[in-house]
Amino acid sequence: MEAACRQSAAFDCTPQPAAHRPDWMSALPDALPLSCLSVPGTHDSLSLFGSRRLRCQSWGLEAQLAAGVRFLDVRCKLERGELLVYHLCTFQRASLGGVLRRTLRFLRAHPGEAVLMRIKEELPLLARPGFAARLRRYLAEEGGGRVWCWEEVPTLGQVRGKIVVLEELERQVLGIPYQRLSISDAWNVLSLERKWAQVQQHLETAAGGDPATLHLTFCSGNGLFTCPAEVARFVNPRCHWHLQRRSGQAVRWGVVIMDFPGADLVRLIVESNAPRGTAAVPGVPAAPVRQRGRGTPVRGASLGTRTAIPRVGRMSQHGTPLPAPRLYRRTSAPSEQKRVAGSCAALGRLCVTTA
Protein backbone atom coordinates (compact mmCIF):
# COMPACT_ATOMS: atom_id res chain seq x y z
CA MET A 1 0.00 0.00 0.00
CA GLU A 2 2.82 2.41 0.89
CA ALA A 3 4.60 1.75 -2.43
CA ALA A 4 1.36 2.39 -4.33
CA CYS A 5 0.96 5.74 -2.56
CA ARG A 6 4.45 6.72 -3.63
CA GLN A 7 4.22 5.53 -7.26
CA SER A 8 1.23 5.81 -9.56
CA ALA A 9 0.54 6.40 -13.25
CA ALA A 10 1.00 10.16 -12.85
CA PHE A 11 3.04 10.62 -9.66
CA ASP A 12 6.28 8.94 -8.60
CA CYS A 13 8.49 9.85 -5.65
CA THR A 14 10.50 6.61 -5.67
CA PRO A 15 14.19 6.55 -6.73
CA GLN A 16 13.73 4.41 -9.84
CA PRO A 17 11.16 5.20 -12.56
CA ALA A 18 8.95 2.51 -14.05
CA ALA A 19 9.26 4.32 -17.40
CA HIS A 20 12.05 3.40 -19.81
CA ARG A 21 12.06 5.36 -23.08
CA PRO A 22 15.69 6.21 -23.88
CA ASP A 23 15.26 6.43 -27.67
CA TRP A 24 11.81 7.83 -28.32
CA MET A 25 13.00 10.78 -30.42
CA SER A 26 14.89 8.57 -32.86
CA ALA A 27 11.65 7.57 -34.65
CA LEU A 28 10.68 11.19 -35.39
CA PRO A 29 11.64 12.94 -38.67
CA ASP A 30 14.71 15.17 -38.86
CA ALA A 31 12.74 18.08 -40.35
CA LEU A 32 10.43 18.35 -37.33
CA PRO A 33 11.04 21.66 -35.45
CA LEU A 34 11.42 21.28 -31.68
CA SER A 35 8.49 23.68 -31.35
CA CYS A 36 6.23 21.00 -32.88
CA LEU A 37 7.07 18.33 -30.30
CA SER A 38 5.47 17.14 -27.08
CA VAL A 39 8.34 16.84 -24.61
CA PRO A 40 8.36 15.50 -21.02
CA GLY A 41 10.37 17.76 -18.72
CA THR A 42 11.23 18.20 -15.06
CA HIS A 43 11.19 21.38 -13.00
CA ASP A 44 14.30 22.06 -10.89
CA SER A 45 15.62 18.80 -12.29
CA LEU A 46 18.52 18.34 -9.87
CA SER A 47 16.57 19.27 -6.72
CA LEU A 48 16.95 15.96 -4.90
CA PHE A 49 18.16 17.22 -1.53
CA GLY A 50 16.74 19.41 1.22
CA SER A 51 13.47 19.64 3.10
CA ARG A 52 10.09 18.61 1.69
CA ARG A 53 9.59 22.24 0.65
CA LEU A 54 12.71 22.06 -1.52
CA ARG A 55 12.76 18.57 -3.03
CA CYS A 56 11.16 18.50 -6.48
CA GLN A 57 12.42 15.19 -7.92
CA SER A 58 13.22 11.67 -6.75
CA TRP A 59 14.82 10.36 -9.97
CA GLY A 60 18.47 11.15 -10.57
CA LEU A 61 19.64 12.75 -13.81
CA GLU A 62 20.44 9.49 -15.61
CA ALA A 63 17.15 7.93 -14.50
CA GLN A 64 15.21 10.93 -15.82
CA LEU A 65 16.90 10.75 -19.21
CA ALA A 66 16.39 6.98 -19.49
CA ALA A 67 12.70 7.44 -18.57
CA GLY A 68 12.23 9.81 -21.53
CA VAL A 69 12.65 13.25 -19.95
CA ARG A 70 14.08 15.64 -22.57
CA PHE A 71 13.81 19.02 -20.82
CA LEU A 72 16.05 19.78 -17.85
CA ASP A 73 15.72 22.82 -15.59
CA VAL A 74 19.16 23.63 -14.12
CA ARG A 75 19.71 26.49 -11.64
CA CYS A 76 23.24 27.56 -10.78
CA LYS A 77 25.18 29.94 -8.57
CA LEU A 78 28.65 31.24 -9.33
CA GLU A 79 30.89 30.37 -6.40
CA ARG A 80 34.67 30.70 -6.48
CA GLY A 81 34.68 30.58 -10.26
CA GLU A 82 32.47 27.47 -10.50
CA LEU A 83 28.80 27.12 -11.47
CA LEU A 84 27.23 24.94 -8.78
CA VAL A 85 23.67 23.64 -8.87
CA TYR A 86 21.32 25.04 -6.20
CA HIS A 87 17.66 25.15 -5.30
CA LEU A 88 17.23 28.41 -3.42
CA CYS A 89 20.09 28.28 -0.89
CA THR A 90 20.51 24.48 -0.83
CA PHE A 91 23.43 22.99 -2.74
CA GLN A 92 22.30 19.99 -4.80
CA ARG A 93 25.69 18.21 -4.80
CA ALA A 94 26.28 18.83 -8.49
CA SER A 95 28.03 21.28 -10.79
CA LEU A 96 26.95 22.50 -14.20
CA GLY A 97 30.06 20.92 -15.69
CA GLY A 98 29.05 17.56 -14.26
CA VAL A 99 25.49 17.93 -15.50
CA LEU A 100 26.73 18.71 -19.02
CA ARG A 101 29.13 15.76 -19.04
CA ARG A 102 26.51 13.31 -17.75
CA THR A 103 23.92 14.53 -20.25
CA LEU A 104 26.35 14.31 -23.16
CA ARG A 105 27.35 10.81 -22.03
CA PHE A 106 23.69 9.80 -22.36
CA LEU A 107 23.48 11.46 -25.79
CA ARG A 108 26.58 9.62 -27.02
CA ALA A 109 24.84 6.37 -26.12
CA HIS A 110 21.56 7.55 -27.70
CA PRO A 111 22.57 9.76 -30.64
CA GLY A 112 19.04 10.09 -32.01
CA GLU A 113 17.93 12.09 -28.96
CA ALA A 114 18.25 15.79 -28.03
CA VAL A 115 17.94 17.45 -24.62
CA LEU A 116 16.62 20.95 -23.99
CA MET A 117 18.36 22.50 -20.99
CA ARG A 118 17.19 25.68 -19.31
CA ILE A 119 20.14 27.26 -17.49
CA LYS A 120 19.52 30.15 -15.12
CA GLU A 121 21.23 31.94 -12.27
CA GLU A 122 19.52 30.94 -9.04
CA LEU A 123 18.24 33.79 -6.87
CA PRO A 124 20.81 36.51 -7.57
CA LEU A 125 20.28 39.70 -5.57
CA LEU A 126 22.17 41.29 -8.45
CA ALA A 127 23.25 39.40 -11.56
CA ARG A 128 26.83 38.25 -11.03
CA PRO A 129 28.99 39.95 -13.68
CA GLY A 130 31.01 36.81 -14.36
CA PHE A 131 28.07 34.40 -14.70
CA ALA A 132 27.58 34.76 -18.47
CA ALA A 133 31.30 34.49 -19.25
CA ARG A 134 31.65 31.44 -17.03
CA LEU A 135 28.60 29.83 -18.62
CA ARG A 136 30.06 30.42 -22.07
CA ARG A 137 33.29 28.77 -20.98
CA TYR A 138 31.45 25.73 -19.59
CA LEU A 139 29.50 25.31 -22.83
CA ALA A 140 32.63 25.61 -24.96
CA GLU A 141 34.85 23.33 -22.86
CA GLU A 142 32.38 20.70 -21.69
CA GLY A 143 30.12 20.87 -24.75
CA GLY A 144 32.77 19.90 -27.26
CA GLY A 145 30.74 21.32 -30.16
CA ARG A 146 27.64 19.35 -29.14
CA VAL A 147 25.68 22.27 -27.66
CA TRP A 148 23.16 24.38 -29.60
CA CYS A 149 23.81 27.98 -28.55
CA TRP A 150 21.88 29.84 -31.27
CA GLU A 151 18.77 31.87 -30.57
CA GLU A 152 16.71 30.14 -33.27
CA VAL A 153 14.54 27.11 -32.48
CA PRO A 154 16.18 24.24 -34.45
CA THR A 155 14.81 21.18 -36.17
CA LEU A 156 15.33 17.82 -34.55
CA GLY A 157 17.79 16.83 -37.25
CA GLN A 158 20.01 19.82 -36.42
CA VAL A 159 20.35 18.87 -32.77
CA ARG A 160 20.34 15.10 -32.52
CA GLY A 161 23.00 14.13 -30.02
CA LYS A 162 23.18 17.69 -28.68
CA ILE A 163 22.05 19.86 -25.78
CA VAL A 164 19.81 22.79 -26.74
CA VAL A 165 20.40 25.71 -24.38
CA LEU A 166 17.56 27.94 -23.14
CA GLU A 167 19.11 30.85 -21.26
CA GLU A 168 17.93 33.78 -19.16
CA LEU A 169 20.85 36.19 -19.34
CA GLU A 170 19.88 39.84 -19.00
CA ARG A 171 22.30 41.49 -21.44
CA GLN A 172 23.75 38.64 -23.49
CA VAL A 173 22.38 35.88 -25.70
CA LEU A 174 23.90 32.43 -25.35
CA GLY A 175 21.12 30.15 -26.54
CA ILE A 176 17.38 30.32 -27.19
CA PRO A 177 16.16 33.32 -25.13
CA TYR A 178 13.86 31.91 -22.47
CA GLN A 179 11.89 35.11 -22.01
CA ARG A 180 10.75 34.99 -25.65
CA LEU A 181 8.96 31.63 -25.32
CA SER A 182 5.30 30.97 -24.50
CA ILE A 183 5.49 30.02 -20.80
CA SER A 184 2.99 29.24 -18.07
CA ASP A 185 4.84 29.08 -14.73
CA ALA A 186 2.45 30.04 -11.92
CA TRP A 187 4.80 28.61 -9.30
CA ASN A 188 3.37 30.40 -6.24
CA VAL A 189 0.36 28.21 -5.50
CA LEU A 190 -2.40 29.60 -3.30
CA SER A 191 -5.13 27.38 -4.76
CA LEU A 192 -4.54 23.91 -6.21
CA GLU A 193 -7.67 24.20 -8.33
CA ARG A 194 -6.50 27.53 -9.73
CA LYS A 195 -3.07 26.07 -10.47
CA TRP A 196 -4.58 23.21 -12.45
CA ALA A 197 -6.84 25.59 -14.38
CA GLN A 198 -3.77 27.59 -15.46
CA VAL A 199 -1.95 24.41 -16.53
CA GLN A 200 -4.96 23.14 -18.47
CA GLN A 201 -5.44 26.47 -20.24
CA HIS A 202 -1.84 26.63 -21.38
CA LEU A 203 -1.80 23.02 -22.55
CA GLU A 204 -4.71 23.87 -24.83
CA THR A 205 -2.88 27.01 -25.96
CA ALA A 206 0.08 24.84 -26.93
CA ALA A 207 -2.12 22.29 -28.71
CA GLY A 208 -3.85 24.90 -30.87
CA GLY A 209 -1.23 27.64 -31.11
CA ASP A 210 1.42 28.65 -33.63
CA PRO A 211 3.60 25.58 -34.33
CA ALA A 212 6.63 27.85 -34.75
CA THR A 213 6.38 28.92 -31.08
CA LEU A 214 7.96 26.84 -28.33
CA HIS A 215 5.43 26.39 -25.47
CA LEU A 216 6.47 25.50 -21.92
CA THR A 217 3.85 24.50 -19.32
CA PHE A 218 4.98 24.13 -15.71
CA CYS A 219 2.77 21.72 -13.77
CA SER A 220 4.97 22.35 -10.74
CA GLY A 221 4.49 24.76 -7.88
CA ASN A 222 5.08 25.59 -4.23
CA GLY A 223 3.38 27.75 -1.65
CA LEU A 224 3.00 28.84 1.93
CA PHE A 225 0.54 26.07 2.73
CA THR A 226 1.78 23.40 0.35
CA CYS A 227 4.97 21.87 -1.08
CA PRO A 228 6.13 20.54 -4.47
CA ALA A 229 5.07 16.95 -3.78
CA GLU A 230 1.57 17.97 -2.69
CA VAL A 231 1.12 20.15 -5.78
CA ALA A 232 2.32 17.27 -7.99
CA ARG A 233 -0.04 14.80 -6.31
CA PHE A 234 -2.94 17.12 -7.23
CA VAL A 235 -1.91 18.41 -10.67
CA ASN A 236 -0.17 15.38 -12.22
CA PRO A 237 -3.23 13.05 -12.16
CA ARG A 238 -5.39 15.79 -13.69
CA CYS A 239 -2.78 16.36 -16.38
CA HIS A 240 -2.73 12.60 -16.99
CA TRP A 241 -6.53 12.56 -17.36
CA HIS A 242 -6.47 15.57 -19.68
CA LEU A 243 -3.89 14.03 -22.01
CA GLN A 244 -5.49 10.60 -21.87
CA ARG A 245 -8.74 12.03 -23.28
CA ARG A 246 -6.86 12.54 -26.58
CA SER A 247 -4.70 9.44 -26.37
CA GLY A 248 -4.11 7.91 -29.80
CA GLN A 249 -4.14 11.31 -31.51
CA ALA A 250 -1.14 13.38 -32.56
CA VAL A 251 -1.32 16.52 -30.39
CA ARG A 252 1.40 19.11 -29.84
CA TRP A 253 1.39 19.69 -26.05
CA GLY A 254 4.75 21.49 -26.07
CA VAL A 255 7.15 20.98 -23.17
CA VAL A 256 5.27 19.65 -20.14
CA ILE A 257 7.38 20.30 -17.04
CA MET A 258 6.63 18.36 -13.87
CA ASP A 259 7.68 17.52 -10.34
CA PHE A 260 7.68 13.79 -9.51
CA PRO A 261 6.24 12.63 -12.89
CA GLY A 262 4.76 9.16 -13.18
CA ALA A 263 5.67 6.63 -15.87
CA ASP A 264 2.31 6.67 -17.64
CA LEU A 265 2.19 10.47 -17.73
CA VAL A 266 5.58 10.43 -19.46
CA ARG A 267 4.21 7.83 -21.89
CA LEU A 268 1.19 9.94 -22.81
CA ILE A 269 3.36 12.97 -23.56
CA VAL A 270 5.80 10.96 -25.69
CA GLU A 271 3.13 9.07 -27.62
CA SER A 272 1.23 12.23 -28.49
CA ASN A 273 3.98 12.95 -31.02
CA ALA A 274 2.60 10.15 -33.23
CA PRO A 275 -0.32 7.79 -32.64
CA ARG A 276 0.48 4.20 -31.82
CA GLY A 277 0.98 2.03 -34.87
CA THR A 278 1.54 4.95 -37.28
CA ALA A 279 4.64 6.47 -38.82
CA ALA A 280 5.61 9.92 -37.56
CA VAL A 281 5.74 11.82 -40.87
CA PRO A 282 7.31 9.66 -43.58
CA GLY A 283 9.25 11.16 -46.45
CA VAL A 284 9.99 14.56 -44.89
CA PRO A 285 13.55 15.63 -45.80
CA ALA A 286 15.92 16.90 -43.16
CA ALA A 287 16.35 20.66 -43.05
CA PRO A 288 19.90 21.84 -43.81
CA VAL A 289 21.94 23.45 -41.08
CA ARG A 290 22.45 27.14 -41.74
CA GLN A 291 26.10 28.08 -41.87
CA ARG A 292 27.30 31.41 -40.54
CA GLY A 293 30.51 33.24 -41.03
CA ARG A 294 32.80 33.96 -38.14
CA GLY A 295 31.54 36.90 -36.10
CA THR A 296 28.30 37.24 -38.11
CA PRO A 297 25.34 38.63 -36.14
CA VAL A 298 22.36 36.28 -35.89
CA ARG A 299 18.98 37.83 -36.69
CA GLY A 300 16.54 35.23 -35.38
CA ALA A 301 12.81 35.03 -35.05
CA SER A 302 12.56 36.82 -31.75
CA LEU A 303 15.41 39.18 -30.91
CA GLY A 304 16.90 42.36 -32.32
CA THR A 305 20.30 43.02 -33.86
CA ARG A 306 23.35 41.88 -31.92
CA THR A 307 27.07 42.26 -32.21
CA ALA A 308 28.82 38.89 -32.06
CA ILE A 309 32.07 38.14 -30.31
CA PRO A 310 33.94 36.02 -32.89
CA ARG A 311 34.56 32.37 -32.05
CA VAL A 312 35.71 29.58 -34.30
CA GLY A 313 33.14 26.81 -34.76
CA ARG A 314 34.06 23.15 -34.44
CA MET A 315 33.70 20.50 -37.12
CA SER A 316 31.91 17.22 -36.61
CA GLN A 317 33.49 13.89 -37.52
CA HIS A 318 31.67 14.15 -40.87
CA GLY A 319 33.04 17.60 -41.61
CA THR A 320 29.77 19.42 -40.88
CA PRO A 321 30.15 22.83 -39.19
CA LEU A 322 28.81 22.78 -35.62
CA PRO A 323 27.62 25.95 -33.87
CA ALA A 324 30.15 27.17 -31.35
CA PRO A 325 29.01 28.92 -28.17
CA ARG A 326 28.83 32.65 -28.83
CA LEU A 327 28.17 35.53 -26.52
CA TYR A 328 26.10 38.40 -27.97
CA ARG A 329 25.56 41.87 -26.59
CA ARG A 330 22.17 43.43 -27.30
CA THR A 331 22.49 46.59 -29.34
CA SER A 332 18.77 47.14 -29.87
CA ALA A 333 15.54 46.35 -28.08
CA PRO A 334 14.03 42.91 -28.75
CA SER A 335 11.68 42.96 -31.70
CA GLU A 336 8.24 41.40 -31.69
CA GLN A 337 8.38 37.65 -32.20
CA LYS A 338 7.96 36.69 -35.86
CA ARG A 339 6.76 33.47 -37.38
CA VAL A 340 9.23 30.98 -38.74
CA ALA A 341 8.94 30.42 -42.49
CA GLY A 342 5.58 29.23 -43.76
CA SER A 343 6.98 25.86 -44.71
CA CYS A 344 7.96 25.27 -41.08
CA ALA A 345 4.49 26.17 -39.89
CA ALA A 346 2.93 23.93 -42.51
CA LEU A 347 5.15 21.07 -41.43
CA GLY A 348 4.21 21.74 -37.81
CA ARG A 349 0.50 21.52 -38.61
CA LEU A 350 1.09 18.28 -40.51
CA CYS A 351 2.98 16.71 -37.65
CA VAL A 352 0.62 17.89 -34.96
CA THR A 353 -2.82 17.35 -36.44
CA THR A 354 -2.60 14.28 -38.67
CA ALA A 355 -2.44 10.61 -37.84
Secondary structure, 3 states (H helix, E strand, C coil): CHHHHHECCCEECCCCCCCCCCCHHHHCCCCCEHHHCEEEEECCCCCCCCCCCCCCCCCCHHHHHHHCCCEEEEEEEEECCEEEEEECCEEEEEEHHHHHHHHHHHHHHCCCCCEEEEEEECCCCCCCCCHHHHHHHHHHHHHCCCEECCCCCCEHHHHCCCEEEEECCCCEECCEEHHHCEEECCCECCCHHHHHHHHHHHHHHHHHCCCCCCEEEECCCEECCECHHHHHHHHHHHHHHHHHCCCCCCCCCEEEEECCECHHHHHHHHHCCCCCCCCCCCCCCCCCCCCCCCCCCCCCCCCCCEEECCCCCEECCCCCEECCCCCEEECCCCCCCCCCCHHHHHHHHHHHHCC
